[in-house]
Amino acid sequence: MDDSKDGGASSASSTRPYLIRALHEWCTDNGFTPYIAVHVDRTVQVPLEYVSNNEIVLNVGFDATSNLDLGNELIVFKARFGGVAREIQVPVDHVVAIYARENGQGMAFPPPTPEESAAAPRPAQSAPRGLRLASDADSEPPKPEPEPTPAAGPEDDDPGAGPSGGRPALKRIK
């Protein structure tokens, strides 16, 4: 699937916001907690004190957010971090994964293109990200690495406490 906004030769819109909404709905319908992993640069409005390696993981469940809007260009909501209400704005093309906290099932997306992020100054730390996508040249299907335990997020409970007590991890769904 082409995830670009111009769709190559066609003018079709990106599939990313539709897939994010569908997986969010699937998580909610099944009683799971939807989390998004976000590549952070100057276009993302999140509490920077919770950003690690240019990435933040956010609980986007209805219990953890207020006025959640999963739009085609932006994901906007209000959430509490350390008891303080914050306005969150994430460009959809900066969402690199959405998954269920309880079982790790979800989907990973390509990070923003260098053109989209090059002009933006990066947060202080710039170590490699935890999520990686396989290129077309790879001979094996992509095997996402486990997500870092969300150190920050609007959730009140222990984000690493899944059914197995381990950290959430993405699983490939065919």
Beta strands, then each sheet from edge to edge (+ up, - down):
strand 1: 34-39
strand 2: 55-59
strand 3: 66-70
strand 4: 74-81
strand 5: 84-91
strand 6: 95-100
strand 7: 106-108
sheet 1: 2+ 1- 6+ 7-
sheet 2: 3+ 4- 5+
end
